[in-house]
Amino acid sequence: MAKGPEKNTKNKALHTKLLNRKKAKLQEEKKEKALLLKALVAKINQKKNDNKSDTK
């Protein structure tokens, strides 16, 4: 029986490696953005609490 053409596993491996790198980069950016938002929310809440204590 004839097998089909030889598979090009080298390109597939490189492609997978690049996709994994891209996914990791996107996840890292997402984590950084979440941390920035968390810090911003905490800062805003702190200002709100300071303003409430000043008016009382």
Secondary structure, DSSP 8 states (H G I E B T S, - for coil): ----S---HHHHHHHHHHHHHHHHHHHHHHHHHHHHHHHHHHHHHHHHHHHHHHH-
